[in-house]
Amino acid sequence: MDESTKQRLQTASKMPKKPVCHSYVSEIRGKQLLARLEHVKASGGVTIARKYYNGILPTARQAIIGKCAECMGWYDDGLRDCEMPDCVLYHWMPYRAGKTRKIRKDRQKGAA
């Protein structure tokens, strides 16, 4: 590994873990979205969204919960199934009825 690469890695490791803002959510847009969430009743998805707009990146599972909450209008009418099985995130939706996930054929036990 050359010196310039080592120096970049050392610099990157010293960078703060909490980004100031994401390239896809500007600081101004984040403040606008936070203002909208100010009067929304707290739920898991709302809490995740608030953290995200403050610059904290969610895990994959948290991102799914946050997106489902946003899509469902922050669950203003209660925690319920969105009933949208065509959505790519539907099988991981936190309040989905039935809660069984389809197992892909290539992931079943005994599949070659």
C-alpha positions as CSV (number, residue, x, y, z in Angstrom):
1,M,0.0,0.0,0.0
2,D,1.5,3.3,-1.0
3,E,1.8,6.3,1.4
4,S,-1.0,8.4,-0.1
5,T,-3.5,5.5,0.4
6,K,-2.3,5.0,4.0
7,Q,-2.7,8.7,4.7
8,R,-6.2,8.7,3.2
9,L,-7.2,5.7,5.3
10,Q,-5.8,7.3,8.5
11,T,-7.7,10.6,7.7
12,A,-10.9,8.7,7.0
13,S,-10.7,6.8,10.3
14,K,-10.4,10.1,12.2
15,M,-13.5,11.5,10.6
16,P,-16.5,11.9,12.9
17,K,-18.9,9.0,12.8
18,K,-22.0,11.2,12.6
19,P,-22.2,13.0,9.3
20,V,-23.3,16.6,9.3
21,C,-25.7,15.9,6.4
22,H,-26.1,13.3,3.7
23,S,-25.6,14.2,0.1
24,Y,-29.1,13.2,-0.7
25,V,-30.7,15.1,2.1
26,S,-29.5,18.7,2.3
27,E,-29.3,20.4,5.7
28,I,-32.1,22.7,4.8
29,R,-34.4,19.9,3.6
30,G,-33.6,17.9,6.7
31,K,-34.7,20.9,8.9
32,Q,-37.9,21.2,6.9
33,L,-38.7,17.5,7.4
34,L,-37.9,17.6,11.1
35,A,-40.3,20.6,11.4
36,R,-43.1,18.4,9.8
37,L,-42.4,15.6,12.3
38,E,-42.5,17.9,15.3
39,H,-46.2,17.4,15.9
40,V,-46.4,13.7,14.9
41,K,-47.0,11.2,17.6
42,A,-43.8,9.3,18.3
43,S,-43.5,5.8,17.0
44,G,-40.5,3.6,16.0
45,G,-40.6,4.9,12.4
46,V,-40.9,8.5,13.4
47,T,-38.0,8.2,15.9
48,I,-35.8,6.6,13.1
49,A,-36.7,9.4,10.7
50,R,-35.9,12.1,13.2
51,K,-32.5,10.6,13.8
52,Y,-31.9,10.3,10.1
53,Y,-32.7,13.9,9.5
54,N,-30.3,14.8,12.3
55,G,-27.6,13.0,10.4
56,I,-27.5,9.5,12.0
57,L,-27.6,6.7,9.4
58,P,-30.1,3.9,10.2
59,T,-29.4,0.2,9.9
60,A,-31.1,-1.6,7.0
61,R,-34.0,-2.8,9.3
62,Q,-34.4,0.7,10.7
63,A,-34.5,2.1,7.2
64,I,-37.4,-0.3,6.3
65,I,-39.3,0.6,9.4
66,G,-38.8,4.3,8.8
67,K,-39.8,4.1,5.1
68,C,-43.0,2.1,6.0
69,A,-43.9,4.7,8.6
70,E,-43.4,7.5,6.1
71,C,-45.4,5.7,3.4
72,M,-48.3,5.0,5.9
73,G,-48.6,8.7,6.8
74,W,-46.6,8.2,10.1
75,Y,-49.3,5.8,11.2
76,D,-51.7,8.6,12.1
77,D,-54.7,6.2,11.8
78,G,-53.0,3.5,13.9
79,L,-50.5,0.7,13.4
80,R,-51.8,-1.5,10.7
81,D,-50.9,-3.4,7.6
82,C,-50.5,-1.3,4.4
83,E,-52.0,-4.1,2.3
84,M,-49.6,-3.4,-0.6
85,P,-48.1,-6.8,-1.4
86,D,-46.6,-5.4,-4.6
87,C,-44.2,-3.1,-2.6
88,V,-40.7,-4.4,-2.5
89,L,-40.5,-3.8,1.3
90,Y,-43.9,-5.4,2.1
91,H,-42.5,-8.7,3.4
92,W,-40.4,-6.8,6.0
93,M,-43.2,-4.4,7.0
94,P,-43.4,-4.3,10.8
95,Y,-47.2,-4.5,11.1
96,R,-48.0,-6.8,8.2
97,A,-50.8,-9.3,8.8
98,G,-49.8,-12.9,8.6
99,K,-46.1,-12.2,9.2
100,T,-44.9,-15.2,7.2
101,R,-42.3,-14.6,4.6
102,K,-42.0,-16.4,1.4
103,I,-38.7,-18.3,1.2
104,R,-36.9,-18.1,-2.1
105,K,-36.4,-21.5,-3.8
106,D,-32.6,-21.0,-3.8
107,R,-32.6,-20.5,0.0
108,Q,-34.7,-23.4,1.0
109,K,-33.0,-26.3,2.9
110,G,-31.7,-28.9,0.6
111,A,-31.7,-26.7,-2.5
112,A,-28.6,-27.2,-4.6
